[in-house]
Amino acid sequence: MDDQGFQQEVTAEWIPEQFLEPMKPLISVKIAGRLVRVRAWRYLVEGITGHVVPVYLLDTLLSDNSAWDQTLTDHLYGGDSLYRLCQEVILGMGGVEMLPKLGHHHIASYHMNEGHSALLGLALMEQHLGARPLVSATPDDMNAIRHKCVFTTHTPVPAGHDKFPLDAVREVLGESRAVALQRLGVCTNGALNMTEMALQGSRYINGVAMHHGEVSRNMFPQYPIRAITNGVHAVTWTTPPFQQLYDRHIPEWREDNLYLRYAIGIPVQEIREVHQRCKRDLFDEVFRRTGQRLDPNVMTIGFARRAATYKRGDLIFRNRNRLKWIARNSGGLQIVFGGKAHPKDDGGKELIRKITEHAQALKDSMTVIYLEDFDWQWAPMFYSGADVWLNTPKRPQEASGTSGMKAAMNGVPILSILDGWWIEGCFDGVTGWAFGDRLGAGEDEEYEAGSLYHKLERVILPMFCSDPDAYARVMRGAIAVNGSFFNTHRMVSQYMANAWFHEAPSEVSDAGMGHVA
């Protein structure tokens, strides 16, 4: 970030061999009439019980490929629509081709996250039909493919659903495949709609929060869309000081996150002491990296999201004079921001610039810091060192959101608009606080900002400054209520019960699960 607050991007260079194991099998996918060779790299994720799950990354940087084809796996979401469609061929069709080569022969369910991998349905159909042409596919053939697929949609924003012009589809996939896709009804308004393809080709469809399921059903009323609310991996996102606290009081929490419910019995004094330690760790790192000192006795608001306009990181600055008054008269206030914009998201970059501009304008009244290069090293300290976690999405554009879940794992209460997961997680004054009108459409920012200021001035800051034990009880409630539910243990168990293995063929005893993200 430069002196004016403009985000700067540089290419991250890394050596796959230092982290990943190259796999021997090679497969080919047909792109624009030519064969593109693809290999896989494997990363092994080991759980706390020792169980290992392989993650595969596909790569076209092979000498057999043309110089342009070698770049197809260079950048996530890179290039133009033609480049992106080629990437989605590699992911969806290449993924289906690669998994058996790697030894995964009996897959009960292919799980598509977003529509990026939806072309796996096309690959499965071609395998199913064998020598028969694609255009001969019948509803029974489609049902056979649908039985194998699960789809999770992640965004309620129409622009977030990939669409590719039919000219590009014909060029990349070929005329016969383009015709078959049109006959399936997944091409609308002259474009291949990847979300529509995933929806049509899946036996189970879900959104990522209760409300997101409702929004998705309104967007796609012809499909039975369910909901499985997201969760975060508890051990990964709980910082060592809180891990040690939980180990002392509820040692079962690592194997069964539901035991975090028993955090309600942890003395509030211990929660306060551990939080202060996390807060000091964060402030020390902020000073080391930025040279700016934060006051450990002052309420610290944390906000770290992808910098996107609908997340409205600047909503708290809507009325700077009122914010200054609150900071001066309610015991002080300081705000720490983090998060990057997508390199092509000019609106997100402008949002960062505006926040740094607000920070400069408020420097005589309160400290506002925007952390550069927010990453996995910053995140755990940030989620545990803030006093309250702020979330300000424009309703109903927050599908789920997980940053507040990570904060809750570390006893940090949330202050948020009622959208995404927070509709389920908010028990006002118990796990955190809500502001704004739940039924509003996110259009009246002046009202929402006023509601935010009111909650800070009249509820949160007085409790924080005058009744620290009461504040610690809210921290404890965030752990016991939200930490025990909004985790991957619960989430994965719901996917297993309702999506992945539901209706799986009983004769396949060694059935696995192919997860194509």
N, C-alpha and C positions, 0 to 999 in steps of 0.2 A: 504494500500500500504506500503510495507516495504522500508527500506533505499535504496535498489537497484532499486526501482520502480516497483517491481512485485506486481500485484494485489492480494489481499487476500480476500477470501469470507467467510462470516459467515451466518448462517441461521437466517433469520428475524423471530422472534417469535411475534405473535400477537393473540389477542383474538377476534374471529369474533363477539361475542355478544356485544362488545363495539362499533361496527360500523354497524352491519347488523342485520336484523330481520330474525329469522329462520321461514321458511314456513312449514306448516303442511303436505302438500301432499308428498308422497313418490312414486317413480316409480322404475321399474326394467328394466335393460337392460341385454341381454344375451351376455356374454363374455366367450368364450372358453367352451360353453355348460353349464355354470352355470349362475344363476341370481345374478346380482350385484345391490344392492339397492342404490338409489341416492336421495338425498334431495336437496333443494334449499335454498339459503340465499338471502334476498332482500335488495338492497340499493336504496334509493329514491333520484334521482337527481332533484332538484327544480330549474327551470329557473327563470330569473329575472321577468317574468310576473306571477310567481306562479304556472305555469304548472309543473306537476311532471311526470317524466319518470322513471319506475322501471328498475333496472339492476339486473339480477339474476346470482348468482355464484353457480355452481353445486359442490356437496360434497359427497364423498363416505365414510367418516369417521363415519360409523354406526356400531353398535355392531353386526348387522345381517351379515355383510360382513366378509370375512376372513381377517387376518392380512395384507396380500399382497394387497387385493382389497381396503382396507382402505387407502392405500398409493397412490392410483391412482390419487388423486387430490392434492397431497402434493406439487409437484413442476411443474412449467411451463416448458415444453420441457424437462422433466426429463427422466432418464433411457435410456434403449435401444429402438430399433425400435418396439419390441413387446409391451413394456410399453407405447410408444407413440401411437401406434395403439389403444390400450385399451382406452387411454385418448380421442382419436378422436371419438371412438364409444360413449363414455359418452357425449361428446360435441354435436355431430351431431344427433345421434339417440336418446340419452337421452334428448337433448334439444327439439326435436319435440314431444316426449312423455310428457315432463314436462309442456310445455306451456299451453295446455288445462286444465291440473290439477290446474293451477294457475289462471284460469279464462279467458285465452286468446283463445277464441274459433273461431273467425273469422279473420284469418290472410290472408291478400291479398298477401303479399310478404315475403319470407324468404330471408334475405340478408346474404350471406356468404362472410366474409372477409378472404381472402386467402383460401387455400383448406382444412384447418384443420377441418372445419365443414361439408365437402362435403358429409359425410355419411348421412346427413339429407335427401338427395335425395333418398337414399335406404330406409329409414324409411317412407318417403312419398309414395314411390312406394308400399311398403308393405301395407300401409293403403289403398291406392287406389285399390289395387288388391283384398283385403279382403281374401277370402278363396282360391283364385286362386294362384298357385305357381309362384314364381318369374320368373322362366324360361319361363313362358307363356306370359310375358310382350311383348306388340306390340309397333310399332312406335306411335300409337295413345295414348297408355298408357304413353309413354315417353313424348309426347307433353303435356299431362295433368299435369305431374309433372313439366316440364320445365316452364309451364305458371306461376307456383307459385314461381319461384326462380330467384334471382339476384346474380351475382358474381362479386366481385372486386378482381382483382389480384394486388399484391403489389410489386412484385420483378421481375426485369429482369435478375436475376442471376439463372441459371438452378439449382444450388444446393439448392436454397431456396424453391423448390417445392417438397413437401413430396412424397416419394415413399416407399411402403412397400412390402417386398418379398411375393410371393404368398403362401409360406409355412406358414408365419405368418398370412396372411389373412384367410387361411383355418382353422388355429388353433383358431383364435379369433372370426371370423364371422361364421364359419361352412362351410361345403362343398357346400351346395346348394347356399348359398349367393356368395361364391367364383366363382362358375360356372356362376351364373347370371351376376356377374360383368365382367367376361371374355367375355360373350356373348354381353354385352353392348359396348365392345371395349375400356374399361378404364384401362385395364391391358396390359402394353407393356413391352417387354424385361423382362418378368418374374416377374413383379412387378405391384401393384396397384398404379396408378398415381392419386393422390388426386386432382391435378389441372385439369387433363383431365376429371375427373369425374364431377367436378364443372362446367367446360366449357360445357360439353355435356348436363348437367342437368339444364341450366339456359336460360331464355328468353332474359336477358339483361346482358352484360358483359362489364366491363370497367377497364381501367387502371387509375392511380391516378395523371396523368399529361398528357398534350398533347403529349409530346415526348414519355412518357412511353406507351401511347396507340399505337404509331407507332412501338415502339420496341416490344410490346406484339403481335401485328399483324404479325410481322416478325417471332416471335417465334411460334405462333399458327395461321398460315395463313388460316386455314379452318374455323375460327370463326370470326364473325363480332364484333370485340372489339372496343368499344368507349372509351371516356376519360371524366372523371370528376376530375378536379384538386383538390387536397386536400386543406383544409383550417384549420385554428386554431380558437379556441373559444376566441373571442376578449376580453371579460370582464375578463376571467380567466387569460390570458397571458399579459394583460396590467397592469403595476404596478400602485399603488395608485397615485403617483405624476402625471403620464400621464393621468390617469382616471380623476383626478381633473381638469387638463388642458382641456381635451375634454369636460367635463361637463360644464365648463365656456363658451366655444366657440361654441360647437356643441352638446347640450344636447340630441339630438335625436340619437346619435351614439349607445347607449346601445341597444335600440330596433331595430335599423336598421343600421347595420354596414356600409352600403353604404354611410351614412352621413360622414364617415371618409374622404370621398373625399373632404369635405369642410375644412379639416385641411390645405389645401393650403392657406387659409386666416389667419391662426394663425401667429402672428408676430414671426420672427425668434429669436428675443431676448428672448421671453418666452420659446421657445423650447430649446434654449441653457441653460437657467437657470434651467429648469426642468431636463434636461439631466445631468447637473453638480451635481444636488442633488442626482440623481440615481447613478451616478458614485461614489460619496462620500459614499453612503450607501453600495455599493458593496465593496469598498476598506476597509471600516471599518470592514465589516464582514470577508473579507479575512485576515485582520490583527488579528482579534479576534480568528480565527480558525487556522491560520498558523503561526502567528508572523511575517509575511513578509509585508513590507510596499511597496505600489505602489504609484507612483507619479501622482497626479490628473491632472498635466499639460502635461503629456506625452501621445501620441497616444497609446491606449490600444486595442489590437486585441483580440476578443473573439472567442473561438472555443469549442463547446460542442456538441458532437454527441456520439452515441454508438461507442465504440472503435472497429472498424472493419477495416480490411486491405484496403478494396476498398475505404474507406472514407479518407485515406491517411492524417491523422492528422500531419504527419511528413514532408509533402511536403515542407513546408516553410523553413525547415532546410536543404534542398538539397545542398545549397552552404552557409555554415555557415560564411565563410569569407565575402561574399557579404552582407549577412544579418547584420553582425557586422558593416560593412562599412556604410550601410544605417542607422543603429541605431545611429552611431557616427556623421554622417554628415547631417542628415535630421530632426533633432529636437528630436531624441529619439524615442524609441519603447519599448513596453512591451507586453507580450502575456500571456493570462490566458486560460488554457485548463480545460475541464471537460468531464466526460463520462466514462462509465464502459464497459468492455468487457463481452460477454456472458461467463459464467463459463467454458464452454467447448471450447471456442475459443482461442486456444493458440496463433494464429496469432494476435488477438486483444490485448491479454495481452502483447505480445512482442512489439507491437506498443506503448503501454503506457510506457513500460520500456525504449524504445528508446527515447521517448520524454523527459523523466526525465533525460536521459543521455545527450541529447542536452542541456537541461536547465543548467545542471552542467557545461558543457563545455563553455557556453555563459555567465556565471554569472558575469564576470568582464565587460561585454559589455552591457548587457540588462537583465531585469528580466523576467524569464519565470516560471510560476507557474502551477502545475497540481493540481487541486482541488480534494481532496478525497471525496468519498461518495456523488457524485453529485446527487441531488434529487430535489423534488418539492420545498423545501425551498430555495435551491441555485438558481434554474433556473430563476425565475422572476427577481431577482437582477442581474443575469448574463446577461440576454437578454436585460436589459435596461441600464446597467452600462458600457458595452463595447462601444468603439467609432466606431468600424467597425466589422462586423461579417464575419468571414472567413469560406469558404466552398470549399473543395478540392477533390470532388469525382472523381473516375476514370470512365470516360465516357465509355459506356452509362449505368452504373450500379446504378445510382441514380434514383430510380423510381419517387420520388417526393422530399422528404425532407421537414421538417417543421420548423426546428430551425430558419432559416432565416426569416420565416414568423412571428415568435414570436418576433424576434428582430425588424422587421419593425413596429410592433404594438407600439413599444416604441421609434420609431424614430431613430433606429440604421441602417445605410446603410449596404448593403451586398457587399462583395467582393468574387466572386465565379466563378468557372468553369461553363460554360454554359451547364448545365445538369439538369434534373428534372424540378421542377417548375421555376427555375431561367431563363430558356429560355423564359418563358412567362412574368416574372416579371422584367427582366433587361432592363432598359432604361439608358444606360451608362451615368453617370454624372447627372442623375435625381433621380433614386432610389438607386443607388449604382454603382458598376463597375463589369465588366467581365474581365477575363484574360484567355489566352489560345485560341486555334483555335476551333471555334464552330464545325467545321467539322472533327476535329481530333478524333482518336479512344482512346485517353487516354494512348497511349503507350510511348510517348516522354516526360518523366517526366522532363528531363533537360530543354527542351523548355518551358514547362508549368511553371516550377519554375522561369525561367528567365522572363517570361511574368508577373508573380506575382510580382517579385522584381521591374520590370520596372514600373508597375502600382503604387506600393507603393512609390517608390522613386520620380517619375516624376509627378504624378497626386495627389495621396491622401494625402501624408504627406505635400507637399507644400501648398495645400488648407487648411488642418487642422491647420497648424502652422501660415500661413500668411493671410488667409482670412476666419476667423471663421464664418462670416455671410454666405459666399458662401457654406461652409460646412453644416451649419444649413439648408440652402435651400435644400440640398440633403437629409438631415434628414427629413425635412418636405415632400419632394417628396416621400420618402419611406412610410410614413404614408398615404398620400393622394392617391397614386397610388396603392401600394401593400396592405396596411392595409385595404383599402376599398373593395378589391377583394378577397384576399387570406384568407377568413374567413369562419366559418362554416355556417353563414347565407346564403351566396351565394352557398356554397357546398350542404347544405341540400336541398335548393330550387331546385337545379339541380337534385338531387336524386329523389325528389318528382315528378318533372315534367317528368323525362325521365326514371326512373327505378322503384321506389316502387309502384306507383299507376297507371302507364301507362298500359293500357289494363287490369286493375283489373276488376273483375266482377261487373257490375253496380248494380246487385241486392243485393250486400252485403253492406248495408248502414253503418254498424258499423265495417267495415274492419279495422284491425290493421296492424302492421308490426312486424314480428319476426326477430330480429337482432341477428344472431349467429356468434360471433367473434371467 
